[in-house]
Amino acid sequence: MSQCNHCDAFVSNNFVRVFGDQDGNVYACPSCSANAGISQVSTERRASSL
């Protein structure tokens, strides 16, 4: 079972495959980001966590 690294909400394996990084981490999901901006927010949060 996967979850968002930002808000700990459940995300499906398909969501992880599309929006997750190479290690399967998800930094934004529909629970903590606007649907239209998930990709952008995920990229920003991933960069700030490095």
All heavy atoms as a GROMACS GRO file, in nm:
protein
  370
    1MET      N    1   0.084  -0.118   0.000
    1MET     CA    2   0.000   0.000   0.000
    1MET      C    3   0.089   0.124   0.000
    1MET      O    4   0.178   0.138   0.082
    1MET     CB    5  -0.090  -0.002   0.123
    1MET     CG    6  -0.194   0.105   0.119
    1MET     SD    7  -0.333   0.072   0.228
    1MET     CE    8  -0.265   0.121   0.383
    2SER      N    9   0.064   0.213  -0.093
    2SER     CA   10   0.145   0.333  -0.109
    2SER      C   11   0.078   0.453  -0.046
    2SER      O   12  -0.044   0.456  -0.029
    2SER     CB   13   0.167   0.360  -0.257
    2SER     OG   14   0.233   0.250  -0.317
    3GLN      N   15   0.160   0.551  -0.012
    3GLN     CA   16   0.105   0.673   0.044
    3GLN      C   17   0.187   0.793  -0.001
    3GLN      O   18   0.302   0.781  -0.040
    3GLN     CB   19   0.100   0.666   0.196
    3GLN     CG   20   0.236   0.654   0.262
    3GLN     CD   21   0.223   0.626   0.410
    3GLN    OE1   22   0.142   0.544   0.450
    3GLN    NE2   23   0.303   0.693   0.489
    4CYS      N   24   0.125   0.909   0.008
    4CYS     CA   25   0.189   1.035  -0.027
    4CYS      C   26   0.292   1.068   0.082
    4CYS      O   27   0.262   1.061   0.200
    4CYS     CB   28   0.083   1.145  -0.036
    4CYS     SG   29   0.149   1.309  -0.065
    5ASN      N   30   0.412   1.104   0.042
    5ASN     CA   31   0.516   1.139   0.138
    5ASN      C   32   0.490   1.273   0.204
    5ASN      O   33   0.550   1.304   0.306
    5ASN     CB   34   0.653   1.143   0.070
    5ASN     CG   35   0.705   1.005   0.039
    5ASN    OD1   36   0.633   0.908   0.047
    5ASN    ND2   37   0.830   0.998   0.001
    6HIS      N   38   0.400   1.354   0.147
    6HIS     CA   39   0.371   1.485   0.202
    6HIS      C   40   0.260   1.481   0.307
    6HIS      O   41   0.273   1.538   0.414
    6HIS     CB   42   0.335   1.583   0.091
    6HIS     CG   43   0.312   1.721   0.138
    6HIS    ND1   44   0.413   1.803   0.180
    6HIS    CD2   45   0.198   1.792   0.153
    6HIS    CE1   46   0.362   1.919   0.217
    6HIS    NE2   47   0.231   1.914   0.203
    7CYS      N   48   0.149   1.410   0.276
    7CYS     CA   49   0.034   1.412   0.367
    7CYS      C   50  -0.005   1.275   0.419
    7CYS      O   51  -0.100   1.263   0.495
    7CYS     CB   52  -0.086   1.477   0.299
    7CYS     SG   53  -0.160   1.376   0.168
    8ASP      N   54   0.064   1.171   0.378
    8ASP     CA   55   0.040   1.033   0.420
    8ASP      C   56  -0.093   0.975   0.373
    8ASP      O   57  -0.137   0.872   0.424
    8ASP     CB   58   0.049   1.019   0.573
    8ASP     CG   59   0.189   1.046   0.624
    8ASP    OD1   60   0.286   1.014   0.553
    8ASP    OD2   61   0.202   1.100   0.735
    9ALA      N   62  -0.157   1.038   0.277
    9ALA     CA   63  -0.282   0.985   0.222
    9ALA      C   64  -0.253   0.865   0.132
    9ALA      O   65  -0.146   0.855   0.071
    9ALA     CB   66  -0.356   1.091   0.142
   10PHE      N   67  -0.348   0.772   0.123
   10PHE     CA   68  -0.336   0.656   0.035
   10PHE      C   69  -0.331   0.701  -0.110
   10PHE      O   70  -0.406   0.789  -0.151
   10PHE     CB   71  -0.453   0.561   0.056
   10PHE     CG   72  -0.462   0.457  -0.050
   10PHE    CD1   73  -0.381   0.345  -0.046
   10PHE    CD2   74  -0.550   0.471  -0.156
   10PHE    CE1   75  -0.387   0.249  -0.146
   10PHE    CE2   76  -0.558   0.375  -0.256
   10PHE     CZ   77  -0.477   0.264  -0.250
   11VAL      N   78  -0.244   0.640  -0.188
   11VAL     CA   79  -0.241   0.656  -0.333
   11VAL      C   80  -0.228   0.518  -0.396
   11VAL      O   81  -0.163   0.430  -0.341
   11VAL     CB   82  -0.125   0.748  -0.381
   11VAL    CG1   83  -0.148   0.892  -0.340
   11VAL    CG2   84   0.008   0.701  -0.330
   12SER      N   85  -0.293   0.500  -0.509
   12SER     CA   86  -0.290   0.371  -0.576
   12SER      C   87  -0.155   0.345  -0.640
   12SER      O   88  -0.076   0.437  -0.664
   12SER     CB   89  -0.400   0.364  -0.682
   12SER     OG   90  -0.366   0.449  -0.791
   13ASN      N   91  -0.129   0.220  -0.670
   13ASN     CA   92  -0.004   0.184  -0.738
   13ASN      C   93   0.004   0.250  -0.875
   13ASN      O   94   0.114   0.287  -0.918
   13ASN     CB   95   0.008   0.032  -0.750
   13ASN     CG   96   0.036  -0.033  -0.616
   13ASN    OD1   97   0.095   0.029  -0.528
   13ASN    ND2   98  -0.006  -0.157  -0.601
   14ASN      N   99  -0.109   0.264  -0.943
   14ASN     CA  100  -0.109   0.332  -1.072
   14ASN      C  101  -0.072   0.479  -1.056
   14ASN      O  102   0.000   0.535  -1.138
   14ASN     CB  103  -0.246   0.320  -1.140
   14ASN     CG  104  -0.269   0.182  -1.196
   14ASN    OD1  105  -0.175   0.108  -1.223
   14ASN    ND2  106  -0.394   0.145  -1.211
   15PHE      N  107  -0.120   0.543  -0.950
   15PHE     CA  108  -0.084   0.682  -0.924
   15PHE      C  109   0.066   0.694  -0.901
   15PHE      O  110   0.130   0.785  -0.953
   15PHE     CB  111  -0.163   0.734  -0.803
   15PHE     CG  112  -0.148   0.881  -0.781
   15PHE    CD1  113  -0.235   0.971  -0.839
   15PHE    CD2  114  -0.045   0.930  -0.702
   15PHE    CE1  115  -0.221   1.107  -0.820
   15PHE    CE2  116  -0.030   1.066  -0.681
   15PHE     CZ  117  -0.119   1.154  -0.740
   16VAL      N  118   0.121   0.603  -0.823
   16VAL     CA  119   0.265   0.604  -0.798
   16VAL      C  120   0.343   0.585  -0.927
   16VAL      O  121   0.442   0.653  -0.952
   16VAL     CB  122   0.305   0.495  -0.696
   16VAL    CG1  123   0.456   0.486  -0.680
   16VAL    CG2  124   0.238   0.519  -0.562
   17ARG      N  125   0.295   0.498  -1.011
   17ARG     CA  126   0.363   0.472  -1.138
   17ARG      C  127   0.368   0.597  -1.225
   17ARG      O  128   0.469   0.627  -1.288
   17ARG     CB  129   0.292   0.359  -1.213
   17ARG     CG  130   0.358   0.320  -1.344
   17ARG     CD  131   0.288   0.202  -1.410
   17ARG     NE  132   0.144   0.210  -1.414
   17ARG     CZ  133   0.074   0.280  -1.505
   17ARG    NH1  134   0.137   0.348  -1.598
   17ARG    NH2  135  -0.057   0.281  -1.501
   18VAL      N  136   0.261   0.676  -1.223
   18VAL     CA  137   0.254   0.795  -1.308
   18VAL      C  138   0.322   0.916  -1.242
   18VAL      O  139   0.397   0.987  -1.308
   18VAL     CB  140   0.106   0.828  -1.340
   18VAL    CG1  141   0.095   0.961  -1.415
   18VAL    CG2  142   0.044   0.716  -1.422
   19PHE      N  143   0.296   0.940  -1.114
   19PHE     CA  144   0.343   1.062  -1.049
   19PHE      C  145   0.460   1.042  -0.953
   19PHE      O  146   0.516   1.140  -0.905
   19PHE     CB  147   0.228   1.129  -0.974
   19PHE     CG  148   0.120   1.180  -1.065
   19PHE    CD1  149   0.001   1.114  -1.076
   19PHE    CD2  150   0.140   1.295  -1.140
   19PHE    CE1  151  -0.099   1.160  -1.160
   19PHE    CE2  152   0.042   1.342  -1.224
   19PHE     CZ  153  -0.079   1.275  -1.235
   20GLY      N  154   0.495   0.920  -0.923
   20GLY     CA  155   0.604   0.895  -0.830
   20GLY      C  156   0.741   0.909  -0.895
   20GLY      O  157   0.754   0.915  -1.016
   21ASP      N  158   0.842   0.915  -0.810
   21ASP     CA  159   0.978   0.921  -0.863
   21ASP      C  160   1.030   0.779  -0.889
   21ASP      O  161   0.956   0.682  -0.878
   21ASP     CB  162   1.071   1.000  -0.770
   21ASP     CG  163   1.090   0.935  -0.633
   21ASP    OD1  164   1.050   0.818  -0.613
   21ASP    OD2  165   1.147   1.002  -0.545
   22GLN      N  166   1.156   0.768  -0.922
   22GLN     CA  167   1.215   0.638  -0.957
   22GLN      C  168   1.213   0.539  -0.842
   22GLN      O  169   1.217   0.419  -0.863
   22GLN     CB  170   1.359   0.658  -1.005
   22GLN     CG  171   1.369   0.740  -1.129
   22GLN     CD  172   1.510   0.791  -1.152
   22GLN    OE1  173   1.590   0.801  -1.060
   22GLN    NE2  174   1.539   0.825  -1.277
   23ASP      N  175   1.206   0.590  -0.720
   23ASP     CA  176   1.205   0.503  -0.602
   23ASP      C  177   1.064   0.475  -0.551
   23ASP      O  178   1.047   0.412  -0.446
   23ASP     CB  179   1.287   0.566  -0.490
   23ASP     CG  180   1.434   0.583  -0.529
   23ASP    OD1  181   1.487   0.492  -0.596
   23ASP    OD2  182   1.492   0.686  -0.493
   24GLY      N  183   0.962   0.526  -0.621
   24GLY     CA  184   0.825   0.503  -0.580
   24GLY      C  185   0.773   0.600  -0.477
   24GLY      O  186   0.669   0.576  -0.415
   25ASN      N  187   0.842   0.711  -0.457
   25ASN     CA  188   0.797   0.813  -0.364
   25ASN      C  189   0.702   0.910  -0.433
   25ASN      O  190   0.727   0.952  -0.546
   25ASN     CB  191   0.916   0.892  -0.308
   25ASN     CG  192   1.009   0.804  -0.229
   25ASN    OD1  193   0.966   0.728  -0.143
   25ASN    ND2  194   1.137   0.812  -0.259
   26VAL      N  195   0.595   0.947  -0.364
   26VAL     CA  196   0.498   1.042  -0.416
   26VAL      C  197   0.500   1.164  -0.325
   26VAL      O  198   0.487   1.152  -0.204
   26VAL     CB  199   0.357   0.980  -0.419
   26VAL    CG1  200   0.253   1.081  -0.459
   26VAL    CG2  201   0.354   0.860  -0.513
   27TYR      N  202   0.517   1.283  -0.383
   27TYR     CA  203   0.529   1.406  -0.305
   27TYR      C  204   0.407   1.495  -0.313
   27TYR      O  205   0.402   1.600  -0.249
   27TYR     CB  206   0.652   1.485  -0.350
   27TYR     CG  207   0.780   1.408  -0.323
   27TYR    CD1  208   0.837   1.328  -0.421
   27TYR    CD2  209   0.840   1.413  -0.198
   27TYR    CE1  210   0.952   1.256  -0.396
   27TYR    CE2  211   0.956   1.341  -0.172
   27TYR     CZ  212   1.011   1.263  -0.272
   27TYR     OH  213   1.124   1.191  -0.247
   28ALA      N  214   0.307   1.458  -0.391
   28ALA     CA  215   0.182   1.532  -0.402
   28ALA      C  216   0.074   1.438  -0.450
   28ALA      O  217   0.099   1.347  -0.529
   28ALA     CB  218   0.197   1.647  -0.500
   29CYS      N  219  -0.048   1.456  -0.397
   29CYS     CA  220  -0.160   1.369  -0.434
   29CYS      C  221  -0.287   1.453  -0.436
   29CYS      O  222  -0.285   1.570  -0.397
   29CYS     CB  223  -0.171   1.254  -0.335
   29CYS     SG  224  -0.232   1.303  -0.172
   30PRO      N  225  -0.399   1.398  -0.480
   30PRO     CA  226  -0.524   1.474  -0.482
   30PRO      C  227  -0.567   1.523  -0.344
   30PRO      O  228  -0.640   1.621  -0.333
   30PRO     CB  229  -0.626   1.375  -0.539
   30PRO     CG  230  -0.544   1.283  -0.622
   30PRO     CD  231  -0.413   1.269  -0.548
   31SER      N  232  -0.521   1.461  -0.237
   31SER     CA  233  -0.559   1.503  -0.103
   31SER      C  234  -0.487   1.631  -0.059
   31SER      O  235  -0.539   1.706   0.023
   31SER     CB  236  -0.528   1.393  -0.002
   31SER     OG  237  -0.609   1.281  -0.026
   32CYS      N  238  -0.369   1.656  -0.112
   32CYS     CA  239  -0.293   1.773  -0.066
   32CYS      C  240  -0.256   1.870  -0.178
   32CYS      O  241  -0.187   1.967  -0.153
   32CYS     CB  242  -0.166   1.729   0.009
   32CYS     SG  243  -0.045   1.641  -0.092
   33SER      N  244  -0.303   1.845  -0.300
   33SER     CA  245  -0.272   1.932  -0.413
   33SER      C  246  -0.391   1.938  -0.508
   33SER      O  247  -0.469   1.844  -0.516
   33SER     CB  248  -0.153   1.879  -0.491
   33SER     OG  249  -0.042   1.865  -0.409
   34ALA      N  250  -0.400   2.046  -0.580
   34ALA     CA  251  -0.503   2.058  -0.683
   34ALA      C  252  -0.471   1.958  -0.794
   34ALA      O  253  -0.355   1.941  -0.830
   34ALA     CB  254  -0.507   2.199  -0.739
   35ASN      N  255  -0.572   1.892  -0.846
   35ASN     CA  256  -0.549   1.789  -0.949
   35ASN      C  257  -0.469   1.843  -1.067
   35ASN      O  258  -0.382   1.774  -1.118
   35ASN     CB  259  -0.681   1.732  -0.999
   35ASN     CG  260  -0.743   1.638  -0.900
   35ASN    OD1  261  -0.676   1.585  -0.812
   35ASN    ND2  262  -0.872   1.617  -0.913
   36ALA      N  263  -0.496   1.964  -1.109
   36ALA     CA  264  -0.426   2.019  -1.225
   36ALA      C  265  -0.279   2.046  -1.196
   36ALA      O  266  -0.198   2.051  -1.288
   36ALA     CB  267  -0.494   2.148  -1.270
   37GLY      N  268  -0.242   2.060  -1.069
   37GLY     CA  269  -0.105   2.096  -1.037
   37GLY      C  270  -0.022   1.987  -0.972
   37GLY      O  271   0.088   2.014  -0.924
   38ILE      N  272  -0.072   1.865  -0.968
   38ILE     CA  273   0.000   1.758  -0.898
   38ILE      C  274   0.140   1.739  -0.953
   38ILE      O  275   0.236   1.729  -0.876
   38ILE     CB  276  -0.079   1.625  -0.903
   38ILE    CG1  277  -0.201   1.636  -0.813
   38ILE    CG2  278   0.008   1.508  -0.861
   38ILE    CD1  279  -0.291   1.515  -0.818
   39SER      N  280   0.154   1.737  -1.081
   39SER     CA  281   0.286   1.715  -1.140
   39SER      C  282   0.384   1.826  -1.102
   39SER      O  283   0.497   1.800  -1.062
   39SER     CB  284   0.274   1.706  -1.292
   39SER     OG  285   0.398   1.681  -1.350
   40GLN      N  286   0.340   1.951  -1.109
   40GLN     CA  287   0.426   2.065  -1.075
   40GLN      C  288   0.460   2.065  -0.926
   40GLN      O  289   0.576   2.081  -0.888
   40GLN     CB  290   0.357   2.196  -1.113
   40GLN     CG  291   0.440   2.319  -1.080
   40GLN     CD  292   0.568   2.328  -1.161
   40GLN    OE1  293   0.574   2.281  -1.273
   40GLN    NE2  294   0.670   2.384  -1.102
   41VAL      N  295   0.362   2.047  -0.841
   41VAL     CA  296   0.385   2.046  -0.696
   41VAL      C  297   0.476   1.931  -0.658
   41VAL      O  298   0.567   1.945  -0.577
   41VAL     CB  299   0.252   2.039  -0.619
   41VAL    CG1  300   0.276   2.018  -0.470
   41VAL    CG2  301   0.170   2.163  -0.642
   42SER      N  302   0.455   1.815  -0.719
   42SER     CA  303   0.539   1.700  -0.690
   42SER      C  304   0.685   1.729  -0.724
   42SER      O  305   0.776   1.697  -0.647
   42SER     CB  306   0.488   1.579  -0.769
   42SER     OG  307   0.566   1.466  -0.742
   43THR      N  308   0.708   1.791  -0.838
   43THR     CA  309   0.844   1.825  -0.880
   43THR      C  310   0.908   1.923  -0.781
   43THR      O  311   1.024   1.907  -0.742
   43THR     CB  312   0.844   1.886  -1.021
   43THR    OG1  313   0.788   1.790  -1.111
   43THR    CG2  314   0.983   1.923  -1.067
   44GLU      N  315   0.833   2.025  -0.740
   44GLU     CA  316   0.885   2.124  -0.646
   44GLU      C  317   0.918   2.061  -0.510
   44GLU      O  318   1.022   2.088  -0.452
   44GLU     CB  319   0.785   2.237  -0.628
   44GLU     CG  320   0.769   2.323  -0.752
   44GLU     CD  321   0.651   2.418  -0.744
   44GLU    OE1  322   0.583   2.422  -0.639
   44GLU    OE2  323   0.626   2.487  -0.842
   45ARG      N  324   0.828   1.977  -0.459
   45ARG     CA  325   0.850   1.914  -0.328
   45ARG      C  326   0.965   1.816  -0.333
   45ARG      O  327   1.042   1.804  -0.238
   45ARG     CB  328   0.723   1.847  -0.279
   45ARG     CG  329   0.618   1.947  -0.238
   45ARG     CD  330   0.494   1.879  -0.190
   45ARG     NE  331   0.390   1.977  -0.158
   45ARG     CZ  332   0.263   1.948  -0.144
   45ARG    NH1  333   0.220   1.823  -0.157
   45ARG    NH2  334   0.176   2.042  -0.115
   46ARG      N  335   0.978   1.742  -0.444
   46ARG     CA  336   1.088   1.649  -0.458
   46ARG      C  337   1.220   1.723  -0.455
   46ARG      O  338   1.316   1.682  -0.389
   46ARG     CB  339   1.075   1.570  -0.589
   46ARG     CG  340   1.180   1.464  -0.608
   46ARG     CD  341   1.164   1.388  -0.739
   46ARG     NE  342   1.029   1.343  -0.761
   46ARG     CZ  343   0.963   1.358  -0.875
   46ARG    NH1  344   1.021   1.415  -0.979
   46ARG    NH2  345   0.841   1.314  -0.888
   47ALA      N  346   1.229   1.835  -0.525
   47ALA     CA  347   1.352   1.914  -0.530
   47ALA      C  348   1.387   1.971  -0.393
   47ALA      O  349   1.504   1.974  -0.355
   47ALA     CB  350   1.338   2.027  -0.631
   48SER      N  351   1.287   2.012  -0.318
   48SER     CA  352   1.315   2.070  -0.186
   48SER      C  353   1.349   1.966  -0.081
   48SER      O  354   1.406   1.997   0.022
   48SER     CB  355   1.197   2.155  -0.139
   48SER     OG  356   1.086   2.073  -0.108
   49SER      N  357   1.318   1.839  -0.108
   49SER     CA  358   1.348   1.734  -0.010
   49SER      C  359   1.489   1.678  -0.028
   49SER      O  360   1.534   1.600   0.053
   49SER     CB  361   1.246   1.622  -0.018
   49SER     OG  362   1.262   1.547  -0.137
   50LEU      N  363   1.556   1.717  -0.134
   50LEU     CA  364   1.692   1.668  -0.159
   50LEU      C  365   1.793   1.741  -0.082
   50LEU      O  366   1.825   1.810  -0.020
   50LEU     CB  367   1.726   1.674  -0.308
   50LEU     CG  368   1.639   1.590  -0.399
   50LEU    CD1  369   1.678   1.614  -0.543
   50LEU    CD2  370   1.653   1.443  -0.366
   0.00000   0.00000   0.00000
